[in-house]
Amino acid sequence: MPAGGFSGPPGGGTEFEAKITPIVIISCIMAATGGLMFGYDVGVSGGVTSMPDFLKKFFPVVYRKTLDPDIDSNYCKYDNQGLQLFTSSLYLAGLTSTFFASYTTRRLGRRLTMLIAGVFFIIGTVFNAAAQDLAMLIIGRIMLGCGVGFANQAVPLFLSEIAPTRIRGALNILFQLNVTLGILFANLVNYGTAKIEGGWGWRLSLGLAGIPAGLLTLGSLLVVDTPNSLIERGRLDEGKAVLRKIRGTDNIEPEFLELVEASRVAKEVKHPFRNLLKRRNRPQLIISAALQIFQQFTGINAIMFYAPVLFNTLGFGSDASLYSSVITGAVNVLSTLVSVYSVDKVGRRLLLLEAGVQMFLSQVVIAIILGIKLKDHTDDLQKGFAVLVVIMVCTFVSAFAWSWGPLGWLIPSETFPLETRSAGQSVTVCINLLFTFVIAQAFLSMLCHFKFGIFLFFSGWVLIMSLFVLFLLPETKNIPIEEMTERVWKKHWFWKRFMDDHEDGGAITNGDKKIGHDNGFDPSSQL
């Protein structure tokens, strides 16, 4: 399946009759707004934290550091816990709200959870755009974080359930692509608002998040809940009517019966988290957790969050630094398209290993240039070297965007068996947000203390994760989910020792897995 973070590939079962109806098209638009909102929130924070007027109002200590080269070194002028909290508070709130969102998604349905997310996004945007002090700013970011937690739980699940099987993969890509478009949009907005005279440009940057927030809220009011959700909550007749409406055909009985059966099977698994810790599920759990940790330790979020600040630190002017981050944002979007076309052709391992080499070399080159050419108190990086740094950052971003970005989500979503998929995906999301928070909170301090060595630090991690992929990550390309245990885990040189046939308590038969997967009942699709 192409890149992204919703669900595993189709399990090779029945293709139900379905037309692409207007309600499915609206779902596509919703995916775009959910992804845009998340991407915009990621991209906008780095831009505003490099705007002098924003720093002057909320972080005067940092502002004074940026003006006086004698106070501190290039690498340390943005080292401020409050400034890092502005960025990372969103992820901590997202991590916390994911637990509540899991409950509302199950009990209240997907549509209401998306509506809650939209409301959180709007409140957060208002707080940020109207902020008068740091507390108001952080509260706004926390509200946005809650929106991220609820949206990332409900939107992908909604889409995977409402889409006909044949376009579910395309919707998967659309979300991933729109996250990158959101980052690019934020970079373009920041580039424009940085030129505004009068010191209110940052308010416009933060306020424009209201556009995707409003679209998500409006969209969730217009659409119906998914048949899966209605059936799960016992509203069978309503679920059947909605299924007929979204499929555009009266021949829905086979799919309806499988949805009912999948719901029954899912309810029989009483302790999915306990099942997850059983020996036979350890390979999937270890690989999913490792992929999330490694994804953050590539250093990508550090570069995407703080691209303008980073380029400013490297001696670019404020205007040039925002311009450079627009370039990296565009590279991110275009490179995501590469994985769309290549992931099912060349496989997951090859993409990850090739990108590992590319990311390792680009980070080492950046570290060498900065180590030799950019001293603590140098005001400027020579133009040729500055351009080379931007090219190397783009080389790094492009490699990430066709490998660790989408595959870090895709591989966990296609490896867990049905009985632990929901719990497994919840753990995956939580680990990702936790380490996103850690890196976001620590990056500027690490930049201050490690200086150019920060890139050597991340390149060391890239080397470790590439070795992990080489020896421990099996290829899952074109393998149906219900055959994953037999064809992947039992044949892998290391993981096969965990596949003891005698430990089958709580296991679900292949037939049940196929039912649960093919009809789109996909409780794992959290992000």
C-alpha positions as CSV (number, residue, x, y, z in Angstrom):
1,M,0.0,0.0,0.0
2,P,1.2,3.5,-0.7
3,A,2.5,5.7,2.1
4,G,0.6,7.2,5.0
5,G,-0.8,6.4,8.3
6,F,-4.3,4.9,8.2
7,S,-4.6,1.2,7.7
8,G,-3.0,-1.9,6.3
9,P,-3.4,-3.0,2.7
10,P,-6.5,-4.9,1.7
11,G,-6.4,-8.5,2.9
12,G,-7.2,-10.1,-0.4
13,G,-10.9,-10.9,0.3
14,T,-14.3,-9.9,-1.2
15,E,-14.6,-6.7,-3.2
16,F,-18.0,-5.3,-2.3
17,E,-20.2,-3.4,-4.8
18,A,-19.7,0.3,-4.2
19,K,-19.8,3.6,-6.2
20,I,-17.8,6.7,-5.4
21,T,-20.6,8.8,-4.0
22,P,-20.7,12.5,-3.1
23,I,-20.4,11.7,0.6
24,V,-17.2,9.8,0.0
25,I,-15.9,12.9,-1.9
26,I,-16.8,15.1,1.2
27,S,-14.8,12.6,3.2
28,C,-11.8,13.2,1.0
29,I,-12.1,17.0,1.7
30,M,-12.3,16.2,5.4
31,A,-9.1,14.2,5.2
32,A,-7.5,17.2,3.6
33,T,-8.6,19.6,6.3
34,G,-7.5,17.3,9.1
35,G,-4.1,16.8,7.5
36,L,-3.8,20.5,6.6
37,M,-4.6,21.5,10.2
38,F,-2.0,19.2,11.7
39,G,0.6,20.2,9.1
40,Y,-0.1,23.9,9.6
41,D,0.3,23.6,13.3
42,V,3.7,21.9,12.9
43,G,4.9,24.4,10.3
44,V,3.7,27.7,11.7
45,S,5.4,27.5,15.1
46,G,8.9,27.6,13.7
47,G,8.1,30.6,11.5
48,V,6.6,32.8,14.2
49,T,9.4,32.0,16.7
50,S,11.9,33.5,14.3
51,M,9.9,36.8,14.0
52,P,11.4,39.6,16.0
53,D,8.0,41.2,17.0
54,F,6.8,37.8,18.3
55,L,10.0,37.3,20.3
56,K,9.9,40.9,21.6
57,K,6.4,40.4,23.0
58,F,6.6,36.9,24.5
59,F,10.2,36.0,24.8
60,P,12.1,39.3,25.5
61,V,15.2,37.4,26.8
62,V,15.5,35.5,23.5
63,Y,14.9,38.7,21.6
64,R,17.8,40.5,23.4
65,K,20.1,37.5,22.8
66,T,19.4,37.7,19.0
67,L,20.3,41.4,19.0
68,D,23.5,41.3,21.0
69,P,26.1,38.9,19.6
70,D,28.2,39.4,22.7
71,I,25.6,37.9,25.0
72,D,25.8,34.3,23.7
73,S,26.9,32.2,20.8
74,N,25.0,31.7,17.5
75,Y,23.9,28.3,18.6
76,C,22.5,29.4,22.0
77,K,20.6,32.6,21.2
78,Y,17.3,30.7,20.9
79,D,17.9,28.3,23.9
80,N,14.9,29.0,26.1
81,Q,12.6,26.5,27.8
82,G,9.6,28.8,27.4
83,L,10.2,29.1,23.7
84,Q,10.5,25.3,23.4
85,L,7.4,24.8,25.5
86,F,5.4,27.0,23.0
87,T,6.2,24.4,20.3
88,S,6.2,21.1,22.4
89,S,3.0,21.8,24.5
90,L,0.9,20.9,21.5
91,Y,2.3,17.4,21.4
92,L,2.0,16.8,25.1
93,A,-1.6,17.9,24.9
94,G,-2.1,15.7,21.9
95,L,-0.6,12.7,23.8
96,T,-2.9,13.2,26.8
97,S,-6.1,13.8,24.7
98,T,-5.5,10.7,22.6
99,F,-6.7,8.6,25.6
100,F,-10.0,10.6,25.9
101,A,-10.4,10.5,22.1
102,S,-10.2,6.8,22.0
103,Y,-13.2,6.6,24.4
104,T,-15.3,9.2,22.5
105,T,-14.5,7.6,19.1
106,R,-15.9,4.3,20.4
107,R,-18.8,5.6,22.5
108,L,-20.0,8.7,20.7
109,G,-18.9,7.9,17.2
110,R,-16.4,9.2,14.7
111,R,-18.4,12.2,13.6
112,L,-18.9,13.7,17.0
113,T,-15.2,13.1,17.9
114,M,-14.2,15.1,14.7
115,L,-16.6,17.8,15.7
116,I,-14.9,18.0,19.2
117,A,-11.5,18.2,17.4
118,G,-12.8,21.1,15.2
119,V,-14.0,23.0,18.2
120,F,-10.7,22.6,20.0
121,F,-8.9,23.8,16.9
122,I,-11.0,26.9,16.7
123,I,-10.7,27.8,20.4
124,G,-6.9,27.2,20.2
125,T,-6.6,29.4,17.1
126,V,-8.6,32.3,18.8
127,F,-6.4,32.1,21.9
128,N,-3.2,32.2,19.9
129,A,-4.2,34.9,17.5
130,A,-5.4,37.1,20.3
131,A,-2.7,36.2,22.8
132,Q,-1.6,39.0,25.2
133,D,0.9,37.1,27.3
134,L,2.8,33.8,27.3
135,A,0.1,32.0,29.4
136,M,-2.6,32.7,26.8
137,L,-0.2,31.6,24.0
138,I,0.5,28.2,25.8
139,I,-3.2,27.7,26.5
140,G,-3.9,28.2,22.8
141,R,-1.3,25.6,21.9
142,I,-2.7,23.1,24.4
143,M,-6.1,23.5,22.9
144,L,-4.7,22.9,19.4
145,G,-2.9,19.9,20.8
146,C,-6.2,18.5,22.1
147,G,-7.6,19.1,18.6
148,V,-4.7,17.1,17.2
149,G,-5.3,14.2,19.6
150,F,-9.0,14.0,18.7
151,A,-8.6,14.6,15.0
152,N,-5.8,12.1,14.5
153,Q,-7.8,9.5,16.3
154,A,-11.1,10.0,14.5
155,V,-10.4,11.3,11.0
156,P,-8.3,8.4,9.7
157,L,-10.7,5.9,11.3
158,F,-13.7,7.6,9.7
159,L,-12.0,7.6,6.3
160,S,-10.9,4.0,6.4
161,E,-14.4,2.9,7.2
162,I,-16.4,5.1,4.8
163,A,-14.2,4.6,1.7
164,P,-14.8,1.7,-0.8
165,T,-11.9,-0.7,-0.6
166,R,-10.4,0.3,-3.9
167,I,-9.8,3.9,-2.9
168,R,-8.9,3.4,0.7
169,G,-5.2,3.5,-0.1
170,A,-5.6,6.7,-2.1
171,L,-7.3,8.3,1.0
172,N,-4.4,7.1,3.1
173,I,-1.9,9.0,0.8
174,L,-4.1,12.1,0.8
175,F,-3.9,12.5,4.6
176,Q,-0.1,12.1,4.5
177,L,0.2,14.4,1.6
178,N,-1.9,17.1,3.2
179,V,0.2,17.1,6.3
180,T,3.1,18.1,4.1
181,L,1.0,20.6,2.2
182,G,-0.1,22.1,5.6
183,I,3.6,22.6,6.5
184,L,4.3,24.2,3.1
185,F,1.2,26.5,3.5
186,A,2.4,27.6,6.9
187,N,5.9,28.4,5.6
188,L,4.4,30.5,2.7
189,V,2.1,32.3,5.2
190,N,5.1,33.0,7.5
191,Y,7.1,34.3,4.6
192,G,4.4,36.7,3.7
193,T,3.5,37.9,7.3
194,A,7.1,38.4,8.2
195,K,7.1,41.4,5.8
196,I,4.1,43.1,7.5
197,E,4.9,46.4,9.1
198,G,3.5,47.1,12.5
199,G,4.4,43.9,14.4
200,W,1.1,42.0,14.0
201,G,2.2,39.6,11.2
202,W,2.6,36.7,13.7
203,R,-1.1,37.1,14.7
204,L,-2.1,36.6,11.1
205,S,0.1,33.5,10.9
206,L,-1.4,31.9,14.0
207,G,-5.0,33.1,13.1
208,L,-5.1,31.6,9.6
209,A,-5.1,28.2,11.2
210,G,-8.8,29.0,11.6
211,I,-9.4,28.2,7.9
212,P,-8.7,24.4,8.1
213,A,-10.2,24.4,11.6
214,G,-13.5,25.9,10.3
215,L,-13.6,23.5,7.4
216,L,-13.1,20.4,9.6
217,T,-15.9,21.6,12.0
218,L,-18.2,22.3,9.1
219,G,-17.4,19.0,7.4
220,S,-18.1,17.0,10.6
221,L,-21.6,18.7,10.8
222,L,-22.4,17.8,7.2
223,V,-21.4,14.1,7.1
224,V,-23.0,11.0,8.6
225,D,-21.3,8.7,11.0
226,T,-19.8,5.5,9.6
227,P,-21.8,2.3,9.4
228,N,-19.1,0.5,11.4
229,S,-19.5,3.0,14.3
230,L,-23.3,2.8,14.2
231,I,-23.3,-1.0,14.2
232,E,-20.7,-1.1,17.0
233,R,-23.1,1.0,19.1
234,G,-26.0,-1.3,18.4
235,R,-27.8,0.9,15.9
236,L,-28.1,-1.7,13.2
237,D,-31.0,-0.3,11.1
238,E,-29.4,3.1,11.0
239,G,-26.0,1.6,10.1
240,K,-27.7,-0.3,7.2
241,A,-29.3,2.8,5.9
242,V,-26.1,4.8,6.0
243,L,-24.2,1.9,4.2
244,R,-26.8,2.0,1.4
245,K,-26.4,5.8,1.1
246,I,-22.6,5.9,1.0
247,R,-22.2,2.9,-1.3
248,G,-24.8,4.2,-3.8
249,T,-26.3,0.7,-4.3
250,D,-29.0,-1.6,-2.8
251,N,-26.7,-4.6,-2.9
252,I,-25.2,-4.0,0.5
253,E,-26.3,-7.2,2.4
254,P,-23.0,-9.1,2.1
255,E,-21.0,-6.1,3.4
256,F,-23.5,-5.3,6.1
257,L,-23.4,-8.9,7.4
258,E,-19.6,-8.8,7.5
259,L,-19.6,-5.5,9.4
260,V,-21.9,-7.1,12.0
261,E,-19.7,-10.1,12.2
262,A,-16.5,-8.0,12.5
263,S,-18.2,-5.9,15.3
264,R,-19.0,-9.2,17.1
265,V,-15.4,-10.5,16.8
266,A,-13.9,-7.2,18.0
267,K,-16.2,-7.2,21.0
268,E,-15.0,-10.7,22.0
269,V,-11.5,-9.5,22.6
270,K,-11.8,-8.3,26.2
271,H,-8.2,-7.4,26.9
272,P,-6.4,-6.2,23.7
273,F,-3.6,-4.5,25.7
274,R,-3.0,-7.7,27.7
275,N,-2.9,-9.7,24.4
276,L,-0.4,-7.2,23.1
277,L,2.1,-8.3,25.7
278,K,1.9,-12.0,24.9
279,R,5.1,-13.5,23.5
280,R,3.7,-14.0,19.9
281,N,2.9,-10.3,19.7
282,R,6.3,-9.0,20.8
283,P,7.9,-8.7,17.4
284,Q,5.1,-6.4,16.1
285,L,5.2,-4.4,19.4
286,I,9.0,-4.0,19.4
287,I,9.1,-3.0,15.7
288,S,6.3,-0.5,16.0
289,A,7.7,1.1,19.1
290,A,11.2,1.2,17.6
291,L,9.9,2.8,14.3
292,Q,8.2,5.6,16.3
293,I,11.3,6.3,18.4
294,F,13.6,6.1,15.4
295,Q,11.3,8.4,13.3
296,Q,11.8,11.2,15.8
297,F,15.5,10.5,16.2
298,T,16.1,11.1,12.5
299,G,16.0,14.7,13.6
300,I,13.2,15.5,11.1
301,N,10.9,17.3,13.5
302,A,13.7,19.3,14.9
303,I,14.4,20.6,11.3
304,M,10.8,21.1,10.3
305,F,9.7,22.8,13.6
306,Y,12.7,25.1,13.7
307,A,13.7,25.4,10.1
308,P,13.5,29.3,10.1
309,V,15.2,29.5,13.5
310,L,17.8,27.0,12.4
311,F,18.6,29.0,9.2
312,N,18.6,32.2,11.3
313,T,21.1,30.6,13.6
314,L,23.3,29.6,10.6
315,G,23.6,33.3,9.7
316,F,20.9,33.7,7.2
317,G,18.8,36.8,7.5
318,S,15.3,36.5,8.9
319,D,13.8,36.9,5.4
320,A,16.2,34.4,3.8
321,S,15.6,31.9,6.6
322,L,11.9,31.8,6.0
323,Y,12.5,31.6,2.3
324,S,14.8,28.6,2.9
325,S,12.1,26.8,5.0
326,V,9.6,27.3,2.2
327,I,12.0,25.4,-0.1
328,T,12.3,22.6,2.4
329,G,8.5,22.5,2.7
330,A,8.1,22.1,-1.0
331,V,10.7,19.4,-1.2
332,N,8.8,17.6,1.6
333,V,5.5,17.6,-0.4
334,L,7.1,16.4,-3.7
335,S,9.2,13.7,-2.0
336,T,6.1,12.3,-0.3
337,L,4.7,11.6,-3.8
338,V,7.8,9.4,-4.5
339,S,6.8,7.0,-1.8
340,V,3.2,6.8,-3.2
341,Y,4.5,5.3,-6.4
342,S,7.4,3.3,-5.1
343,V,6.5,1.7,-1.8
344,D,4.6,-1.2,-3.3
345,K,7.1,-1.7,-6.1
346,V,10.5,-1.6,-4.4
347,G,9.3,-2.5,-0.9
348,R,9.6,-1.0,2.6
349,R,13.1,-2.2,3.4
350,L,14.8,-0.8,0.3
351,L,13.3,2.6,0.8
352,L,14.3,2.8,4.4
353,L,17.9,1.6,3.7
354,E,18.4,3.9,0.8
355,A,17.0,6.9,2.8
356,G,19.3,5.9,5.7
357,V,22.4,6.3,3.5
358,Q,21.1,9.6,2.1
359,M,20.1,11.1,5.5
360,F,23.4,10.0,7.2
361,L,25.6,11.5,4.5
362,S,23.6,14.8,4.3
363,Q,23.8,15.3,8.1
364,V,27.5,14.6,8.2
365,V,28.2,17.1,5.4
366,I,26.1,19.7,7.3
367,A,28.0,19.1,10.5
368,I,31.4,19.4,8.7
369,I,30.4,22.7,7.0
370,L,29.1,24.2,10.2
371,G,32.0,22.9,12.2
372,I,34.6,24.5,9.9
373,K,32.8,27.6,8.7
374,L,30.4,28.7,11.4
375,K,32.0,29.7,14.6
376,D,30.1,30.7,17.7
377,H,30.2,34.4,17.0
378,T,30.3,34.4,13.2
379,D,27.7,36.7,11.8
380,D,27.5,35.2,8.4
381,L,27.9,31.9,6.6
382,Q,29.5,32.5,3.1
383,K,26.8,32.4,0.4
384,G,28.2,29.3,-1.3
385,F,28.3,27.3,2.0
386,A,24.8,28.6,3.0
387,V,23.4,27.4,-0.3
388,L,25.1,24.0,0.3
389,V,23.6,23.7,3.8
390,V,20.1,24.3,2.3
391,I,20.7,21.7,-0.4
392,M,21.8,19.2,2.2
393,V,18.8,19.9,4.4
394,C,16.6,19.4,1.3
395,T,18.4,16.1,0.6
396,F,17.7,15.0,4.2
397,V,14.1,16.1,4.1
398,S,13.4,14.4,0.7
399,A,14.9,11.1,2.0
400,F,12.8,11.2,5.1
401,A,9.6,12.1,3.2
402,W,9.7,9.0,1.1
403,S,10.8,6.6,3.9
404,W,10.6,7.1,7.6
405,G,7.8,9.7,7.3
406,P,5.0,7.5,5.8
407,L,6.5,4.1,6.5
408,G,6.9,4.8,10.2
409,W,3.1,4.7,10.2
410,L,2.4,2.2,7.5
411,I,4.4,-0.7,8.8
412,P,2.8,-0.8,12.3
413,S,-0.6,-0.5,10.8
414,E,-0.1,-3.6,8.6
415,T,1.7,-5.9,11.0
416,F,-0.6,-6.2,14.1
417,P,-3.2,-9.1,13.9
418,L,-6.8,-8.1,14.3
419,E,-7.1,-8.9,18.0
420,T,-4.4,-6.5,19.0
421,R,-4.6,-3.9,16.2
422,S,-6.5,-1.3,18.1
423,A,-4.3,-1.5,21.2
424,G,-1.2,-1.7,19.0
425,Q,-2.0,1.4,17.1
426,S,-2.8,3.3,20.3
427,V,0.6,2.4,21.7
428,T,2.2,3.4,18.4
429,V,0.5,6.9,18.4
430,C,1.4,7.5,22.1
431,I,5.0,6.6,21.7
432,N,5.2,8.8,18.6
433,L,3.7,11.9,20.3
434,L,5.8,11.3,23.5
435,F,9.1,11.3,21.5
436,T,7.9,14.2,19.4
437,F,7.4,16.2,22.6
438,V,10.8,15.2,23.9
439,I,12.6,16.3,20.8
440,A,10.6,19.5,20.4
441,Q,11.3,20.4,24.1
442,A,15.0,19.6,24.0
443,F,16.1,20.6,20.5
444,L,17.1,24.2,21.0
445,S,19.0,23.4,24.2
446,M,20.7,20.5,22.4
447,L,21.7,22.9,19.6
448,C,23.2,25.2,22.2
449,H,25.3,22.5,23.9
450,F,26.1,20.3,20.9
451,K,26.5,23.1,18.4
452,F,27.2,21.6,15.0
453,G,27.5,18.2,16.7
454,I,23.6,18.1,16.9
455,F,23.7,16.8,13.3
456,L,26.4,14.2,14.2
457,F,24.1,13.1,17.1
458,F,21.1,12.6,14.7
459,S,23.3,11.0,12.0
460,G,24.5,8.4,14.6
461,W,20.9,7.5,15.3
462,V,20.3,7.2,11.5
463,L,23.1,4.7,11.4
464,I,21.6,2.7,14.3
465,M,18.1,2.6,12.8
466,S,19.5,1.6,9.4
467,L,21.2,-1.4,11.0
468,F,17.9,-2.2,12.8
469,V,16.1,-2.2,9.5
470,L,18.8,-4.3,7.8
471,F,18.8,-7.1,10.4
472,L,15.4,-7.0,12.2
473,L,12.8,-5.5,9.9
474,P,11.1,-8.0,7.6
475,E,9.6,-7.1,4.2
476,T,5.8,-6.8,4.3
477,K,5.2,-5.7,0.7
478,N,2.2,-7.3,-0.9
479,I,1.5,-9.7,1.9
480,P,-2.1,-9.9,3.1
481,I,-2.5,-9.1,6.8
482,E,-4.0,-12.5,7.7
483,E,-1.0,-14.3,6.2
484,M,1.6,-12.1,8.0
485,T,2.3,-14.6,10.8
486,E,2.9,-17.5,8.4
487,R,4.7,-15.7,5.6
488,V,6.7,-13.1,7.6
489,W,7.2,-13.7,11.3
490,K,7.6,-17.5,11.2
491,K,10.2,-17.3,8.5
492,H,12.3,-14.4,9.9
493,W,15.7,-15.5,11.2
494,F,15.2,-13.8,14.6
495,W,11.5,-13.2,15.2
496,K,10.5,-16.9,14.4
497,R,11.5,-17.9,17.9
498,F,8.6,-15.8,19.3
499,M,6.0,-17.6,17.1
500,D,5.2,-20.5,19.4
501,D,2.2,-22.3,18.1
502,H,1.2,-23.7,21.6
503,E,0.6,-20.2,22.9
504,D,-2.7,-19.6,21.2
505,G,-4.9,-18.2,24.0
506,G,-7.0,-15.4,22.7
507,A,-5.8,-15.9,19.2
508,I,-8.4,-15.4,16.4
509,T,-8.6,-17.6,13.4
510,N,-7.5,-16.4,9.9
511,G,-11.0,-16.4,8.8
512,D,-12.0,-13.9,11.5
513,K,-9.0,-11.8,10.6
514,K,-10.1,-11.7,7.0
515,I,-13.6,-10.7,7.9
516,G,-12.4,-7.9,10.2
517,H,-10.0,-6.5,7.6
518,D,-11.7,-6.8,4.3
519,N,-14.9,-5.0,5.1
520,G,-13.0,-1.9,6.4
521,F,-13.8,-2.4,10.0
522,D,-10.4,-1.1,11.0
523,P,-10.2,-0.1,14.7
524,S,-6.4,0.4,14.5
525,S,-6.5,3.3,12.1
526,Q,-5.8,6.0,14.6
527,L,-3.2,8.0,12.8
